[in-house]
Amino acid sequence: MYAISNVDLSMEYYQKAKTIAEDNNLAFQKSSILGNIGVIYSAKGDLDFSKKYYNEALSLFEEIGYAHGVEVIKNNLNKL
Protein backbone atom coordinates (compact mmCIF):
# COMPACT_ATOMS: atom_id res chain seq x y z
CA MET A 1 0.00 0.00 0.00
CA TYR A 2 1.19 3.49 -0.76
CA ALA A 3 1.21 6.29 1.80
CA ILE A 4 -0.49 9.21 0.08
CA SER A 5 -1.21 12.59 1.54
CA ASN A 6 -2.93 15.42 -0.26
CA VAL A 7 -4.38 13.01 -2.81
CA ASP A 8 -6.52 15.64 -4.46
CA LEU A 9 -3.59 17.99 -4.92
CA SER A 10 -1.47 15.15 -6.30
CA MET A 11 -4.19 14.27 -8.79
CA GLU A 12 -4.49 17.92 -9.84
CA TYR A 13 -0.76 18.11 -10.58
CA TYR A 14 -0.77 14.79 -12.43
CA GLN A 15 -3.66 15.96 -14.61
CA LYS A 16 -1.75 19.15 -15.44
CA ALA A 17 1.37 17.14 -16.22
CA LYS A 18 -0.64 14.77 -18.41
CA THR A 19 -1.93 17.72 -20.45
CA ILE A 20 1.60 19.05 -20.88
CA ALA A 21 2.84 15.62 -21.98
CA GLU A 22 -0.03 15.32 -24.48
CA ASP A 23 0.49 18.83 -25.84
CA ASN A 24 4.17 18.08 -26.42
CA ASN A 25 3.81 14.50 -27.71
CA LEU A 26 5.80 13.08 -24.81
CA ALA A 27 4.63 9.47 -24.87
CA PHE A 28 7.03 8.15 -22.23
CA GLN A 29 6.19 10.90 -19.75
CA LYS A 30 2.47 10.50 -20.43
CA SER A 31 2.74 6.75 -19.83
CA SER A 32 4.47 7.30 -16.51
CA ILE A 33 1.92 9.90 -15.46
CA LEU A 34 -0.98 7.60 -16.36
CA GLY A 35 0.60 4.84 -14.30
CA ASN A 36 0.97 7.17 -11.33
CA ILE A 37 -2.66 8.23 -11.63
CA GLY A 38 -3.51 4.53 -11.57
CA VAL A 39 -1.52 4.16 -8.35
CA ILE A 40 -3.50 6.99 -6.74
CA TYR A 41 -6.84 5.48 -7.72
CA SER A 42 -5.69 2.07 -6.46
CA ALA A 43 -4.67 3.56 -3.11
CA LYS A 44 -8.07 5.26 -2.88
CA GLY A 45 -9.75 1.90 -3.52
CA ASP A 46 -11.21 2.93 -6.90
CA LEU A 47 -10.07 -0.13 -8.78
CA ASP A 48 -12.10 0.53 -11.94
CA PHE A 49 -10.40 3.88 -12.53
CA SER A 50 -7.07 2.42 -11.49
CA LYS A 51 -7.42 -0.32 -14.10
CA LYS A 52 -8.45 2.24 -16.74
CA TYR A 53 -5.33 4.35 -16.21
CA TYR A 54 -3.04 1.33 -15.89
CA ASN A 55 -4.35 -0.01 -19.20
CA GLU A 56 -3.79 3.33 -20.92
CA ALA A 57 -0.23 3.42 -19.58
CA LEU A 58 0.34 -0.18 -20.63
CA SER A 59 -0.82 0.52 -24.15
CA LEU A 60 1.50 3.50 -24.50
CA PHE A 61 4.48 1.69 -22.99
CA GLU A 62 3.92 -1.16 -25.44
CA GLU A 63 3.59 1.32 -28.31
CA ILE A 64 6.94 2.96 -27.53
CA GLY A 65 8.62 -0.36 -26.74
CA TYR A 66 9.52 0.36 -23.13
CA ALA A 67 9.65 -3.18 -21.68
CA HIS A 68 10.35 -2.13 -18.08
CA GLY A 69 7.25 0.10 -18.06
CA VAL A 70 5.17 -2.73 -19.49
CA GLU A 71 6.32 -5.06 -16.71
CA VAL A 72 5.72 -2.50 -13.95
CA ILE A 73 2.18 -1.80 -15.15
CA LYS A 74 1.39 -5.50 -15.59
CA ASN A 75 2.61 -6.08 -12.04
CA ASN A 76 0.38 -3.27 -10.78
CA LEU A 77 -2.61 -4.69 -12.67
CA ASN A 78 -2.00 -8.12 -11.13
CA LYS A 79 -2.16 -6.57 -7.66
CA LEU A 80 -5.69 -5.19 -8.22
Helices and strands as residue ranges (DSSP letters): H 7-23, H 27-44, H 47-64, H 67-79
